[in-house]
């Protein structure tokens, strides 16, 4: 068994070099292992370090498609222990199967694509669910957030916050590592613990008020909501404390909203409708489209108008041969 030691859990460059050397030296997937320096429980009884003989190029070099490189960069951020082995297995096969990455029905390819999808989803959730809390230091105001990503996506996702909060000084702390922006440079640091981040601030009450005001009880879909906002993120979301209460009250709020009288029509609409109604009632078909548009606003031939704010006549060329309703 030949072993390559990587500098970190997301050391893509280290894995790429070691995997290339292993492949060109003819080290089969079952005889290649990748371990992370300092990680516990990764040493094997028959492990041997990658030596110069393993790195010697016994086979001719070959190129791999860019989609494979992109896929490997994503999969290595996944938390699974066998991610390095999976990608080396694909690399091994690429020499004889250059179009392998396009075969999405292949078990290894499908596995890698699913892991990359999970990593992408974790990055998206980080963008949506990071909540900064205000702190003060010797340089003034700063913002700190504690986050627990599903996969190791801090370095991949941090540039998003750099672009979005360019004028703020902020730091995102996770158990995988930290990211900090001082207004000029984006830096990455060691892992952190939850107690290193502030627990609350005054801004959270404003955030809760905003969340409660935008919550629509008539469109509540609890399972869909938990699919998008998994409970694993709730501990770090100030608004999450409101969710059970809002769900419990949603039925009553919906009934109250339905029972409430319709709001008064817009004054401008009320002035336009009588004139338009006269145009429609007096006109003989075929109507001019401009007249028809005004007539739609004034139509009372069915009850649909009672709950509508306005009618929509449609858009497009007047002589269109196809109409989509």
Secondary structure, DSSP 4 states (H G I P E B T S, - for coil): -EEEEESSTT-HHHHHHHHHHHHHTT--GGGEEEEETT-TT---TT-EE--HHHHS--S------HHHHHHHHHHTTS--TTHHHHHHHHHHHHTT-TTGGG-TTSHHHHHHHHHHHHHHHHHHHHHHH---EEEEETTEEEEEEE---SSS-HHHHHHHHHHHTTTS-EEEE-SS-EEEE-SS-EEEE----GGGS----THHHHHHHHHHHH--GGG--HHHHHHHS-GGGGGG-TTHHHHHHHHHHHHHHHHHHHHSPPPPPPHHHHHHHHHHHHHHHH--SSPPHHHHHHHHHH--SSGGGGG-S------S-TT-S----
